[in-house]
Structures are given as C-alpha cells and as structure tokens.
Amino acid sequence: AESALFARVITEGLCGITPVGLRKLSLSPSVPLELGWVKLKSIHAGGMCFDLKITRQANGHNIEVDHGQVHISHFISLGESFEIILS
C-alpha cells in the first residue's frame, strides 16, 4: 500500500496530473525550485504511452511531453494548469 501512495505523491502532488477525459489530462505542476525537475517515463493513460518532463524555473514550469513522434513543449506560470490531448 505504501508504494501506491508514493506513486500518487509524484503524479498528483509534484506533477499535478488529473484525468479530464479519455485521452485528455490536466497538468498543474508544483515542482519545488530546489528539486529543479521531474521526469516520468512510459506513463500509460487513456490507452496511450508517453513521457513527461517538468522543469521548474523561477517564474513557472516548462512542460515537455513526448508521445511517439509528437513532442509538445509549453511554459506555464506558477499556479496555472495546462491540458494535453493524447491522440
């Protein structure tokens, strides 16, 4: 049971991953400046597999999503959310 809680702390706490639809996720990251970045590989959600890297900067977060040949890079300010649609 403890290992499942650790996974939820990373996905929901640091990355702020929330499913919105079958292939749609909302990201509301809260990576501490001291940590710098978080990278999750081979996330399986909505029948898809993708990699996620969130880099903390002084004024926000840079989000990178790799899904096959598709690469999404987006910057959000602190406290904002970003929705991605996997296809």
mmCIF file as gemmi writes it, N, C-alpha and C atoms, coordinates in Angstrom:
data_model
loop_
_atom_site.group_PDB
_atom_site.id
_atom_site.type_symbol
_atom_site.label_atom_id
_atom_site.label_alt_id
_atom_site.label_comp_id
_atom_site.label_asym_id
_atom_site.label_entity_id
_atom_site.label_seq_id
_atom_site.pdbx_PDB_ins_code
_atom_site.Cartn_x
_atom_site.Cartn_y
_atom_site.Cartn_z
_atom_site.occupancy
_atom_site.B_iso_or_equiv
_atom_site.pdbx_formal_charge
_atom_site.auth_seq_id
_atom_site.auth_asym_id
_atom_site.pdbx_PDB_model_num
ATOM 1 N N . ALA Axp A 1 ? 0.81 -1.19 0 1 0 ? 1 A 1
ATOM 2 C CA . ALA Axp A 1 ? 0 0 0 1 0 ? 1 A 1
ATOM 3 C C . ALA Axp A 1 ? 0.858 1.261 0 1 0 ? 1 A 1
ATOM 4 N N . GLU Axp A 2 ? 2.014 1.21 0.666 1 0 ? 2 A 1
ATOM 5 C CA . GLU Axp A 2 ? 2.87 2.392 0.74 1 0 ? 2 A 1
ATOM 6 C C . GLU Axp A 2 ? 3.426 2.762 -0.63 1 0 ? 2 A 1
ATOM 7 N N . SER Axp A 3 ? 3.738 1.777 -1.464 1 0 ? 3 A 1
ATOM 8 C CA . SER Axp A 3 ? 4.29 2.087 -2.789 1 0 ? 3 A 1
ATOM 9 C C . SER Axp A 3 ? 3.25 2.779 -3.665 1 0 ? 3 A 1
ATOM 10 N N . ALA Axp A 4 ? 1.99 2.459 -3.505 1 0 ? 4 A 1
ATOM 11 C CA . ALA Axp A 4 ? 0.937 3.132 -4.268 1 0 ? 4 A 1
ATOM 12 C C . ALA Axp A 4 ? 0.804 4.584 -3.821 1 0 ? 4 A 1
ATOM 13 N N . LEU Axp A 5 ? 0.978 4.844 -2.546 1 0 ? 5 A 1
ATOM 14 C CA . LEU Axp A 5 ? 0.92 6.222 -2.056 1 0 ? 5 A 1
ATOM 15 C C . LEU Axp A 5 ? 2.083 7.045 -2.604 1 0 ? 5 A 1
ATOM 16 N N . PHE Axp A 6 ? 3.266 6.443 -2.706 1 0 ? 6 A 1
ATOM 17 C CA . PHE Axp A 6 ? 4.418 7.146 -3.263 1 0 ? 6 A 1
ATOM 18 C C . PHE Axp A 6 ? 4.148 7.549 -4.702 1 0 ? 6 A 1
ATOM 19 N N . ALA Axp A 7 ? 3.56 6.667 -5.483 1 0 ? 7 A 1
ATOM 20 C CA . ALA Axp A 7 ? 3.234 6.974 -6.883 1 0 ? 7 A 1
ATOM 21 C C . ALA Axp A 7 ? 2.231 8.125 -6.955 1 0 ? 7 A 1
ATOM 22 N N . ARG Axp A 8 ? 1.267 8.153 -6.079 1 0 ? 8 A 1
ATOM 23 C CA . ARG Axp A 8 ? 0.275 9.241 -6.079 1 0 ? 8 A 1
ATOM 24 C C . ARG Axp A 8 ? 0.894 10.569 -5.668 1 0 ? 8 A 1
ATOM 25 N N . VAL Axp A 9 ? 1.857 10.553 -4.765 1 0 ? 9 A 1
ATOM 26 C CA . VAL Axp A 9 ? 2.536 11.79 -4.363 1 0 ? 9 A 1
ATOM 27 C C . VAL Axp A 9 ? 3.241 12.4 -5.566 1 0 ? 9 A 1
ATOM 28 N N . ILE Axp A 10 ? 3.897 11.58 -6.373 1 0 ? 10 A 1
ATOM 29 C CA . ILE Axp A 10 ? 4.615 12.078 -7.548 1 0 ? 10 A 1
ATOM 30 C C . ILE Axp A 10 ? 3.634 12.545 -8.618 1 0 ? 10 A 1
ATOM 31 N N . THR Axp A 11 ? 2.695 11.694 -9.01 1 0 ? 11 A 1
ATOM 32 C CA . THR Axp A 11 ? 1.805 12.032 -10.123 1 0 ? 11 A 1
ATOM 33 C C . THR Axp A 11 ? 0.818 13.132 -9.779 1 0 ? 11 A 1
ATOM 34 N N . GLU Axp A 12 ? 0.231 13.087 -8.6 1 0 ? 12 A 1
ATOM 35 C CA . GLU Axp A 12 ? -0.777 14.087 -8.238 1 0 ? 12 A 1
ATOM 36 C C . GLU Axp A 12 ? -0.165 15.29 -7.535 1 0 ? 12 A 1
ATOM 37 N N . GLY Axp A 13 ? 0.857 15.064 -6.719 1 0 ? 13 A 1
ATOM 38 C CA . GLY Axp A 13 ? 1.452 16.145 -5.96 1 0 ? 13 A 1
ATOM 39 C C . GLY Axp A 13 ? 2.415 16.997 -6.77 1 0 ? 13 A 1
ATOM 40 N N . LEU Axp A 14 ? 3.518 16.418 -7.217 1 0 ? 14 A 1
ATOM 41 C CA . LEU Axp A 14 ? 4.528 17.183 -7.942 1 0 ? 14 A 1
ATOM 42 C C . LEU Axp A 14 ? 4.107 17.531 -9.366 1 0 ? 14 A 1
ATOM 43 N N . CYS Axp A 15 ? 3.512 16.585 -10.08 1 0 ? 15 A 1
ATOM 44 C CA . CYS Axp A 15 ? 3.161 16.808 -11.482 1 0 ? 15 A 1
ATOM 45 C C . CYS Axp A 15 ? 1.748 17.347 -11.654 1 0 ? 15 A 1
ATOM 46 N N . GLY Axp A 16 ? 0.885 17.106 -10.703 1 0 ? 16 A 1
ATOM 47 C CA . GLY Axp A 16 ? -0.486 17.606 -10.784 1 0 ? 16 A 1
ATOM 48 C C . GLY Axp A 16 ? -1.272 17.001 -11.93 1 0 ? 16 A 1
ATOM 49 N N . ILE Axp A 17 ? -1.039 15.721 -12.23 1 0 ? 17 A 1
ATOM 50 C CA . ILE Axp A 17 ? -1.733 15.051 -13.332 1 0 ? 17 A 1
ATOM 51 C C . ILE Axp A 17 ? -3.146 14.678 -12.884 1 0 ? 17 A 1
ATOM 52 N N . THR Axp A 18 ? -4.133 15.175 -13.631 1 0 ? 18 A 1
ATOM 53 C CA . THR Axp A 18 ? -5.528 14.864 -13.357 1 0 ? 18 A 1
ATOM 54 C C . THR Axp A 18 ? -6.201 14.465 -14.667 1 0 ? 18 A 1
ATOM 55 N N . PRO Axp A 19 ? -6.813 13.27 -14.741 1 0 ? 19 A 1
ATOM 56 C CA . PRO Axp A 19 ? -7.537 12.906 -15.958 1 0 ? 19 A 1
ATOM 57 C C . PRO Axp A 19 ? -8.779 13.772 -16.122 1 0 ? 19 A 1
ATOM 58 N N . VAL Axp A 20 ? -8.972 14.298 -17.328 1 0 ? 20 A 1
ATOM 59 C CA . VAL Axp A 20 ? -10.122 15.143 -17.636 1 0 ? 20 A 1
ATOM 60 C C . VAL Axp A 20 ? -11.087 14.401 -18.553 1 0 ? 20 A 1
ATOM 61 N N . GLY Axp A 21 ? -10.555 13.576 -19.426 1 0 ? 21 A 1
ATOM 62 C CA . GLY Axp A 21 ? -11.344 12.786 -20.359 1 0 ? 21 A 1
ATOM 63 C C . GLY Axp A 21 ? -10.581 11.53 -20.699 1 0 ? 21 A 1
ATOM 64 N N . LEU Axp A 22 ? -11.067 10.788 -21.688 1 0 ? 22 A 1
ATOM 65 C CA . LEU Axp A 22 ? -10.428 9.523 -22.04 1 0 ? 22 A 1
ATOM 66 C C . LEU Axp A 22 ? -8.978 9.728 -22.469 1 0 ? 22 A 1
ATOM 67 N N . ARG Axp A 23 ? -8.713 10.711 -23.283 1 0 ? 23 A 1
ATOM 68 C CA . ARG Axp A 23 ? -7.349 10.981 -23.755 1 0 ? 23 A 1
ATOM 69 C C . ARG Axp A 23 ? -6.914 12.418 -23.448 1 0 ? 23 A 1
ATOM 70 N N . LYS Axp A 24 ? -7.464 12.981 -22.392 1 0 ? 24 A 1
ATOM 71 C CA . LYS Axp A 24 ? -7.18 14.363 -22.047 1 0 ? 24 A 1
ATOM 72 C C . LYS Axp A 24 ? -6.751 14.446 -20.582 1 0 ? 24 A 1
ATOM 73 N N . LEU Axp A 25 ? -5.609 15.103 -20.343 1 0 ? 25 A 1
ATOM 74 C CA . LEU Axp A 25 ? -5.073 15.251 -18.997 1 0 ? 25 A 1
ATOM 75 C C . LEU Axp A 25 ? -4.856 16.72 -18.682 1 0 ? 25 A 1
ATOM 76 N N . SER Axp A 26 ? -5.036 17.077 -17.435 1 0 ? 26 A 1
ATOM 77 C CA . SER Axp A 26 ? -4.726 18.408 -16.961 1 0 ? 26 A 1
ATOM 78 C C . SER Axp A 26 ? -3.463 18.306 -16.111 1 0 ? 26 A 1
ATOM 79 N N . LEU Axp A 27 ? -2.52 19.208 -16.326 1 0 ? 27 A 1
ATOM 80 C CA . LEU Axp A 27 ? -1.281 19.237 -15.559 1 0 ? 27 A 1
ATOM 81 C C . LEU Axp A 27 ? -1.224 20.536 -14.767 1 0 ? 27 A 1
ATOM 82 N N . SER Axp A 28 ? -1.06 20.423 -13.468 1 0 ? 28 A 1
ATOM 83 C CA . SER Axp A 28 ? -0.909 21.575 -12.573 1 0 ? 28 A 1
ATOM 84 C C . SER Axp A 28 ? 0.32 21.316 -11.708 1 0 ? 28 A 1
ATOM 85 N N . PRO Axp A 29 ? 1.511 21.451 -12.278 1 0 ? 29 A 1
ATOM 86 C CA . PRO Axp A 29 ? 2.718 21.066 -11.547 1 0 ? 29 A 1
ATOM 87 C C . PRO Axp A 29 ? 3.039 21.989 -10.382 1 0 ? 29 A 1
ATOM 88 N N . SER Axp A 30 ? 3.71 21.418 -9.401 1 0 ? 30 A 1
ATOM 89 C CA . SER Axp A 30 ? 4.193 22.192 -8.257 1 0 ? 30 A 1
ATOM 90 C C . SER Axp A 30 ? 5.562 21.65 -7.839 1 0 ? 30 A 1
ATOM 91 N N . VAL Axp A 31 ? 6.476 21.64 -8.786 1 0 ? 31 A 1
ATOM 92 C CA . VAL Axp A 31 ? 7.834 21.155 -8.537 1 0 ? 31 A 1
ATOM 93 C C . VAL Axp A 31 ? 8.596 22.237 -7.764 1 0 ? 31 A 1
ATOM 94 N N . PRO Axp A 32 ? 9.183 21.9 -6.625 1 0 ? 32 A 1
ATOM 95 C CA . PRO Axp A 32 ? 9.936 22.895 -5.869 1 0 ? 32 A 1
ATOM 96 C C . PRO Axp A 32 ? 11.17 23.377 -6.643 1 0 ? 32 A 1
ATOM 97 N N . LEU Axp A 33 ? 11.524 24.628 -6.464 1 0 ? 33 A 1
ATOM 98 C CA . LEU Axp A 33 ? 12.677 25.209 -7.143 1 0 ? 33 A 1
ATOM 99 C C . LEU Axp A 33 ? 13.951 24.454 -6.781 1 0 ? 33 A 1
ATOM 100 N N . GLU Axp A 34 ? 14.051 23.984 -5.54 1 0 ? 34 A 1
ATOM 101 C CA . GLU Axp A 34 ? 15.232 23.249 -5.092 1 0 ? 34 A 1
ATOM 102 C C . GLU Axp A 34 ? 15.379 21.908 -5.806 1 0 ? 34 A 1
ATOM 103 N N . LEU Axp A 35 ? 14.262 21.28 -6.159 1 0 ? 35 A 1
ATOM 104 C CA . LEU Axp A 35 ? 14.298 19.99 -6.859 1 0 ? 35 A 1
ATOM 105 C C . LEU Axp A 35 ? 14.699 20.187 -8.314 1 0 ? 35 A 1
ATOM 106 N N . GLY Axp A 36 ? 14.168 21.207 -8.957 1 0 ? 36 A 1
ATOM 107 C CA . GLY Axp A 36 ? 14.575 21.547 -10.32 1 0 ? 36 A 1
ATOM 108 C C . GLY Axp A 36 ? 13.747 20.907 -11.412 1 0 ? 36 A 1
ATOM 109 N N . TRP Axp A 37 ? 13.601 19.586 -11.398 1 0 ? 37 A 1
ATOM 110 C CA . TRP Axp A 37 ? 12.855 18.926 -12.468 1 0 ? 37 A 1
ATOM 111 C C . TRP Axp A 37 ? 12.356 17.556 -12.014 1 0 ? 37 A 1
ATOM 112 N N . VAL Axp A 38 ? 11.346 17.078 -12.737 1 0 ? 38 A 1
ATOM 113 C CA . VAL Axp A 38 ? 10.786 15.741 -12.54 1 0 ? 38 A 1
ATOM 114 C C . VAL Axp A 38 ? 10.58 15.144 -13.915 1 0 ? 38 A 1
ATOM 115 N N . LYS Axp A 39 ? 10.977 13.891 -14.087 1 0 ? 39 A 1
ATOM 116 C CA . LYS Axp A 39 ? 10.782 13.212 -15.369 1 0 ? 39 A 1
ATOM 117 C C . LYS Axp A 39 ? 10.147 11.851 -15.118 1 0 ? 39 A 1
ATOM 118 N N . LEU Axp A 40 ? 9.023 11.612 -15.788 1 0 ? 40 A 1
ATOM 119 C CA . LEU Axp A 40 ? 8.33 10.326 -15.709 1 0 ? 40 A 1
ATOM 120 C C . LEU Axp A 40 ? 8.354 9.702 -17.095 1 0 ? 40 A 1
ATOM 121 N N . LYS Axp A 41 ? 8.775 8.452 -17.185 1 0 ? 41 A 1
ATOM 122 C CA . LYS Axp A 41 ? 8.849 7.768 -18.465 1 0 ? 41 A 1
ATOM 123 C C . LYS Axp A 41 ? 7.795 6.676 -18.543 1 0 ? 41 A 1
ATOM 124 N N . SER Axp A 42 ? 7.291 6.49 -19.734 1 0 ? 42 A 1
ATOM 125 C CA . SER Axp A 42 ? 6.332 5.414 -20.032 1 0 ? 42 A 1
ATOM 126 C C . SER Axp A 42 ? 5.084 5.481 -19.161 1 0 ? 42 A 1
ATOM 127 N N . ILE Axp A 43 ? 4.461 6.65 -19.128 1 0 ? 43 A 1
ATOM 128 C CA . ILE Axp A 43 ? 3.193 6.807 -18.421 1 0 ? 43 A 1
ATOM 129 C C . ILE Axp A 43 ? 2.095 6.22 -19.307 1 0 ? 43 A 1
ATOM 130 N N . HIS Axp A 44 ? 1.298 5.344 -18.757 1 0 ? 44 A 1
ATOM 131 C CA . HIS Axp A 44 ? 0.191 4.742 -19.502 1 0 ? 44 A 1
ATOM 132 C C . HIS Axp A 44 ? -1.107 5.37 -19.027 1 0 ? 44 A 1
ATOM 133 N N . ALA Axp A 45 ? -1.769 6.095 -19.927 1 0 ? 45 A 1
ATOM 134 C CA . ALA Axp A 45 ? -3.031 6.746 -19.589 1 0 ? 45 A 1
ATOM 135 C C . ALA Axp A 45 ? -3.883 6.84 -20.844 1 0 ? 45 A 1
ATOM 136 N N . GLY Axp A 46 ? -5.146 6.534 -20.727 1 0 ? 46 A 1
ATOM 137 C CA . GLY Axp A 46 ? -6.065 6.641 -21.856 1 0 ? 46 A 1
ATOM 138 C C . GLY Axp A 46 ? -5.684 5.765 -23.032 1 0 ? 46 A 1
ATOM 139 N N . GLY Axp A 47 ? -5.069 4.631 -22.767 1 0 ? 47 A 1
ATOM 140 C CA . GLY Axp A 47 ? -4.658 3.733 -23.845 1 0 ? 47 A 1
ATOM 141 C C . GLY Axp A 47 ? -3.417 4.218 -24.584 1 0 ? 47 A 1
ATOM 142 N N . MET Axp A 48 ? -2.75 5.235 -24.061 1 0 ? 48 A 1
ATOM 143 C CA . MET Axp A 48 ? -1.557 5.792 -24.689 1 0 ? 48 A 1
ATOM 144 C C . MET Axp A 48 ? -0.363 5.655 -23.741 1 0 ? 48 A 1
ATOM 145 N N . CYS Axp A 49 ? 0.824 5.781 -24.288 1 0 ? 49 A 1
ATOM 146 C CA . CYS Axp A 49 ? 2.048 5.754 -23.505 1 0 ? 49 A 1
ATOM 147 C C . CYS Axp A 49 ? 2.86 6.992 -23.873 1 0 ? 49 A 1
ATOM 148 N N . PHE Axp A 50 ? 3.31 7.744 -22.876 1 0 ? 50 A 1
ATOM 149 C CA . PHE Axp A 50 ? 4.06 8.968 -23.153 1 0 ? 50 A 1
ATOM 150 C C . PHE Axp A 50 ? 5.059 9.237 -22.035 1 0 ? 50 A 1
ATOM 151 N N . ASP Axp A 51 ? 6.008 10.128 -22.318 1 0 ? 51 A 1
ATOM 152 C CA . ASP Axp A 51 ? 6.992 10.58 -21.344 1 0 ? 51 A 1
ATOM 153 C C . ASP Axp A 51 ? 6.668 12.023 -20.971 1 0 ? 51 A 1
ATOM 154 N N . LEU Axp A 52 ? 6.954 12.388 -19.737 1 0 ? 52 A 1
ATOM 155 C CA . LEU Axp A 52 ? 6.667 13.731 -19.246 1 0 ? 52 A 1
ATOM 156 C C . LEU Axp A 52 ? 7.872 14.263 -18.492 1 0 ? 52 A 1
ATOM 157 N N . LYS Axp A 53 ? 8.28 15.488 -18.814 1 0 ? 53 A 1
ATOM 158 C CA . LYS Axp A 53 ? 9.349 16.15 -18.077 1 0 ? 53 A 1
ATOM 159 C C . LYS Axp A 53 ? 8.871 17.543 -17.704 1 0 ? 53 A 1
ATOM 160 N N . ILE Axp A 54 ? 8.975 17.868 -16.414 1 0 ? 54 A 1
ATOM 161 C CA . ILE Axp A 54 ? 8.588 19.183 -15.915 1 0 ? 54 A 1
ATOM 162 C C . ILE Axp A 54 ? 9.82 19.811 -15.289 1 0 ? 54 A 1
ATOM 163 N N . THR Axp A 55 ? 10.21 20.966 -15.803 1 0 ? 55 A 1
ATOM 164 C CA . THR Axp A 55 ? 11.366 21.688 -15.303 1 0 ? 55 A 1
ATOM 165 C C . THR Axp A 55 ? 10.894 22.953 -14.601 1 0 ? 55 A 1
ATOM 166 N N . ARG Axp A 56 ? 11.32 23.133 -13.373 1 0 ? 56 A 1
ATOM 167 C CA . ARG Axp A 56 ? 10.93 24.316 -12.605 1 0 ? 56 A 1
ATOM 168 C C . ARG Axp A 56 ? 11.873 25.463 -12.932 1 0 ? 56 A 1
ATOM 169 N N . GLN Axp A 57 ? 11.303 26.61 -13.181 1 0 ? 57 A 1
ATOM 170 C CA . GLN Axp A 57 ? 12.063 27.833 -13.375 1 0 ? 57 A 1
ATOM 171 C C . GLN Axp A 57 ? 11.571 28.835 -12.342 1 0 ? 57 A 1
ATOM 172 N N . ALA Axp A 58 ? 12.254 29.949 -12.194 1 0 ? 58 A 1
ATOM 173 C CA . ALA Axp A 58 ? 11.918 30.91 -11.145 1 0 ? 58 A 1
ATOM 174 C C . ALA Axp A 58 ? 10.482 31.422 -11.26 1 0 ? 58 A 1
ATOM 175 N N . ASN Axp A 59 ? 9.985 31.579 -12.475 1 0 ? 59 A 1
ATOM 176 C CA . ASN Axp A 59 ? 8.654 32.166 -12.668 1 0 ? 59 A 1
ATOM 177 C C . ASN Axp A 59 ? 7.602 31.177 -13.171 1 0 ? 59 A 1
ATOM 178 N N . GLY Axp A 60 ? 7.919 29.887 -13.227 1 0 ? 60 A 1
ATOM 179 C CA . GLY Axp A 60 ? 6.932 28.915 -13.689 1 0 ? 60 A 1
ATOM 180 C C . GLY Axp A 60 ? 7.526 27.546 -13.954 1 0 ? 60 A 1
ATOM 181 N N . HIS Axp A 61 ? 6.829 26.789 -14.805 1 0 ? 61 A 1
ATOM 182 C CA . HIS Axp A 61 ? 7.237 25.426 -15.155 1 0 ? 61 A 1
ATOM 183 C C . HIS Axp A 61 ? 7.257 25.26 -16.673 1 0 ? 61 A 1
ATOM 184 N N . ASN Axp A 62 ? 8.27 24.568 -17.169 1 0 ? 62 A 1
ATOM 185 C CA . ASN Axp A 62 ? 8.303 24.176 -18.576 1 0 ? 62 A 1
ATOM 186 C C . ASN Axp A 62 ? 7.89 22.714 -18.646 1 0 ? 62 A 1
ATOM 187 N N . ILE Axp A 63 ? 6.868 22.429 -19.44 1 0 ? 63 A 1
ATOM 188 C CA . ILE Axp A 63 ? 6.333 21.079 -19.562 1 0 ? 63 A 1
ATOM 189 C C . ILE Axp A 63 ? 6.704 20.525 -20.927 1 0 ? 63 A 1
ATOM 190 N N . GLU Axp A 64 ? 7.281 19.317 -20.949 1 0 ? 64 A 1
ATOM 191 C CA . GLU Axp A 64 ? 7.61 18.635 -22.194 1 0 ? 64 A 1
ATOM 192 C C . GLU Axp A 64 ? 6.943 17.27 -22.194 1 0 ? 64 A 1
ATOM 193 N N . VAL Axp A 65 ? 6.197 16.984 -23.253 1 0 ? 65 A 1
ATOM 194 C CA . VAL Axp A 65 ? 5.521 15.698 -23.413 1 0 ? 65 A 1
ATOM 195 C C . VAL Axp A 65 ? 6.011 15.066 -24.701 1 0 ? 65 A 1
ATOM 196 N N . ASP Axp A 66 ? 6.484 13.831 -24.616 1 0 ? 66 A 1
ATOM 197 C CA . ASP Axp A 66 ? 6.906 13.068 -25.796 1 0 ? 66 A 1
ATOM 198 C C . ASP Axp A 66 ? 5.978 11.873 -25.943 1 0 ? 66 A 1
ATOM 199 N N . HIS Axp A 67 ? 5.335 11.803 -27.098 1 0 ? 67 A 1
ATOM 200 C CA . HIS Axp A 67 ? 4.396 10.718 -27.404 1 0 ? 67 A 1
ATOM 201 C C . HIS Axp A 67 ? 4.685 10.262 -28.825 1 0 ? 67 A 1
ATOM 202 N N . GLY Axp A 68 ? 5.513 9.225 -28.95 1 0 ? 68 A 1
ATOM 203 C CA . GLY Axp A 68 ? 5.907 8.764 -30.284 1 0 ? 68 A 1
ATOM 204 C C . GLY Axp A 68 ? 6.702 9.838 -31.005 1 0 ? 68 A 1
ATOM 205 N N . GLN Axp A 69 ? 6.212 10.259 -32.166 1 0 ? 69 A 1
ATOM 206 C CA . GLN Axp A 69 ? 6.872 11.303 -32.946 1 0 ? 69 A 1
ATOM 207 C C . GLN Axp A 69 ? 6.422 12.7 -32.549 1 0 ? 69 A 1
ATOM 208 N N . VAL Axp A 70 ? 5.473 12.796 -31.63 1 0 ? 70 A 1
ATOM 209 C CA . VAL Axp A 70 ? 4.925 14.091 -31.223 1 0 ? 70 A 1
ATOM 210 C C . VAL Axp A 70 ? 5.672 14.602 -29.99 1 0 ? 70 A 1
ATOM 211 N N . HIS Axp A 71 ? 6.148 15.849 -30.07 1 0 ? 71 A 1
ATOM 212 C CA . HIS Axp A 71 ? 6.821 16.498 -28.936 1 0 ? 71 A 1
ATOM 213 C C . HIS Axp A 71 ? 6.095 17.807 -28.648 1 0 ? 71 A 1
ATOM 214 N N . ILE Axp A 72 ? 5.596 17.944 -27.426 1 0 ? 72 A 1
ATOM 215 C CA . ILE Axp A 72 ? 4.904 19.158 -27.002 1 0 ? 72 A 1
ATOM 216 C C . ILE Axp A 72 ? 5.759 19.827 -25.933 1 0 ? 72 A 1
ATOM 217 N N . SER Axp A 73 ? 6.013 21.11 -26.093 1 0 ? 73 A 1
ATOM 218 C CA . SER Axp A 73 ? 6.737 21.88 -25.092 1 0 ? 73 A 1
ATOM 219 C C . SER Axp A 73 ? 5.925 23.144 -24.815 1 0 ? 73 A 1
ATOM 220 N N . HIS Axp A 74 ? 5.652 23.387 -23.534 1 0 ? 74 A 1
ATOM 221 C CA . HIS Axp A 74 ? 4.803 24.521 -23.173 1 0 ? 74 A 1
ATOM 222 C C . HIS Axp A 74 ? 5.252 25.078 -21.829 1 0 ? 74 A 1
ATOM 223 N N . PHE Axp A 75 ? 5.28 26.401 -21.7 1 0 ? 75 A 1
ATOM 224 C CA . PHE Axp A 75 ? 5.627 27.058 -20.445 1 0 ? 75 A 1
ATOM 225 C C . PHE Axp A 75 ? 4.357 27.592 -19.786 1 0 ? 75 A 1
ATOM 226 N N . ILE Axp A 76 ? 4.222 27.347 -18.483 1 0 ? 76 A 1
ATOM 227 C CA . ILE Axp A 76 ? 3.099 27.915 -17.731 1 0 ? 76 A 1
ATOM 228 C C . ILE Axp A 76 ? 3.632 28.642 -16.507 1 0 ? 76 A 1
ATOM 229 N N . SER Axp A 77 ? 2.956 29.7 -16.122 1 0 ? 77 A 1
ATOM 230 C CA . SER Axp A 77 ? 3.314 30.446 -14.922 1 0 ? 77 A 1
ATOM 231 C C . SER Axp A 77 ? 2.92 29.651 -13.684 1 0 ? 77 A 1
ATOM 232 N N . LEU Axp A 78 ? 3.475 30.033 -12.556 1 0 ? 78 A 1
ATOM 233 C CA . LEU Axp A 78 ? 3.17 29.348 -11.296 1 0 ? 78 A 1
ATOM 234 C C . LEU Axp A 78 ? 1.674 29.417 -11.003 1 0 ? 78 A 1
ATOM 235 N N . GLY Axp A 79 ? 1.104 28.286 -10.598 1 0 ? 79 A 1
ATOM 236 C CA . GLY Axp A 79 ? -0.31 28.222 -10.249 1 0 ? 79 A 1
ATOM 237 C C . GLY Axp A 79 ? -1.246 27.97 -11.416 1 0 ? 79 A 1
ATOM 238 N N . GLU Axp A 80 ? -0.731 27.979 -12.651 1 0 ? 80 A 1
ATOM 239 C CA . GLU Axp A 80 ? -1.579 27.726 -13.822 1 0 ? 80 A 1
ATOM 240 C C . GLU Axp A 80 ? -1.642 26.243 -14.131 1 0 ? 80 A 1
ATOM 241 N N . SER Axp A 81 ? -2.601 25.873 -14.987 1 0 ? 81 A 1
ATOM 242 C CA . SER Axp A 81 ? -2.762 24.499 -15.457 1 0 ? 81 A 1
ATOM 243 C C . SER Axp A 81 ? -2.592 24.455 -16.966 1 0 ? 81 A 1
ATOM 244 N N . PHE Axp A 82 ? -2.313 23.255 -17.47 1 0 ? 82 A 1
ATOM 245 C CA . PHE Axp A 82 ? -2.161 23.034 -18.908 1 0 ? 82 A 1
ATOM 246 C C . PHE Axp A 82 ? -2.816 21.72 -19.252 1 0 ? 82 A 1
ATOM 247 N N . GLU Axp A 83 ? -3.662 21.712 -20.28 1 0 ? 83 A 1
ATOM 248 C CA . GLU Axp A 83 ? -4.335 20.478 -20.692 1 0 ? 83 A 1
ATOM 249 C C . GLU Axp A 83 ? -3.694 19.928 -21.956 1 0 ? 83 A 1
ATOM 250 N N . ILE Axp A 84 ? -3.476 18.623 -21.962 1 0 ? 84 A 1
ATOM 251 C CA . ILE Axp A 84 ? -2.946 17.968 -23.149 1 0 ? 84 A 1
ATOM 252 C C . ILE Axp A 84 ? -3.944 16.927 -23.619 1 0 ? 84 A 1
ATOM 253 N N . ILE Axp A 85 ? -4.028 16.787 -24.925 1 0 ? 85 A 1
ATOM 254 C CA . ILE Axp A 85 ? -4.886 15.766 -25.544 1 0 ? 85 A 1
ATOM 255 C C . ILE Axp A 85 ? -3.981 14.791 -26.26 1 0 ? 85 A 1
ATOM 256 N N . LEU Axp A 86 ? -4.038 13.528 -25.867 1 0 ? 86 A 1
ATOM 257 C CA . LEU Axp A 86 ? -3.218 12.48 -26.477 1 0 ? 86 A 1
ATOM 258 C C . LEU Axp A 86 ? -4.01 11.828 -27.601 1 0 ? 86 A 1
ATOM 259 N N . SER Axp A 87 ? -3.387 11.721 -28.748 1 0 ? 87 A 1
ATOM 260 C CA . SER Axp A 87 ? -4.081 11.048 -29.859 1 0 ? 87 A 1
ATOM 261 C C . SER Axp A 87 ? -3.173 10.075 -30.536 1 0 ? 87 A 1
